[in-house]
Amino acid sequence: MIVHISLLKSKVLYFIQVMKLRLTFLVVLSSMAGFLFAAHGNYSFVTLLYFALGGFLITVSSNAINQLYEKDSDKLMRRTENRPLPLGHLQPFEVALFVGVTGLLGALIFLFYFNAMTALMSLVSLILYGFIYTPLKKVGPIAVFVGAIPGALPPLLGYTAYTNQIDSTGLWIFAIQFFWQFPHFWAIAWRNYDDYLRAGIMLLPNHTAKSRSNAMIIFLYTAILIPLSITPLFIISISVSNFCIILNTINSIIFTYFAYKLLKEVYDDKLSLKLMFYSFIYLIVFLISIFL
């Protein structure tokens, strides 16, 4: 009996690893910010709880698909070699069952407690991330462009869950997080270039590795966030406060500064690490700004 309980605990811990809880938390937080922004305080705690649960289930299902597909590649990288699937602690059929149950439950929650648009978008996000972005990582940089779509959908999902529509404000939120994905992904790819190379994964903008041309592309994509931040000043239908615009503009300028530093000192790996860390700060500040 004690042995069975111990095995069950181990299985639970392995599935928690598959869920990637830190990434899941960030995704769910992002979607909740979109929901709270749309609600303007007019929501119940139970409704918010259902939304968070739906988002959690869709996200852990997507993460599990990613690890299921990359189980062989993960064996080749130091950062992933100790995951449950490469070590054989979990079998592929177990993870596949987990993917099906969590993904279906998440979509059903969105369908019955919110609206069909949100349920459909959540499934599109899951399919793009798990079944298209993941295999494309071995094809080349196109993977980042595809991955940026499901990566930017969470706040829009939150917005549509409450409003049942996609309007200019929702698209602005999506656009900010969409373009944030590129320097975020590329900073991680820059930092882990050698590890990714062992697994045949190429995510930098072109195939010249840690080069000035790649740093220039990263800088340009980061700089796009500055005009995007002030776009609501010129499009009346985008309904955000001046505080939000000012905070995001400052945030984007700081983010771009870190990308510029990498451009100036291409071979200083500490700068790619700083860019990666600030990408997380940028997203959190953005989410706080639309929430406030």
Secondary structure, 3 states (H helix, E strand, C coil): CHHHHHHHHHHHHHHHHHHCHHHHHHHHHHHHHHHHHHHCCCCCHHHHHHHHHHHHHHHHHHHHHHHHHCHHHHCCCCCCCCCHHHHCCCCHHHHHHHHHHHHHHHHHHHHHHCCHHHHHHHHHHHHHHHHHHHHHCCCCCHHHHHHHHHHHHHHHHHHHHHHCCCCHHHHHHHHHHHHHHHHHHHHHHHHCHHHHHHCCCCCCCCCCCCCHHHHHHHHHHHHCHHHHHHHHHCCCCCCCCHHHHHHHHHHHHHHHHHHHHHHHCCCCHHHHHHHHHHHHHHHHHHHHHHHC
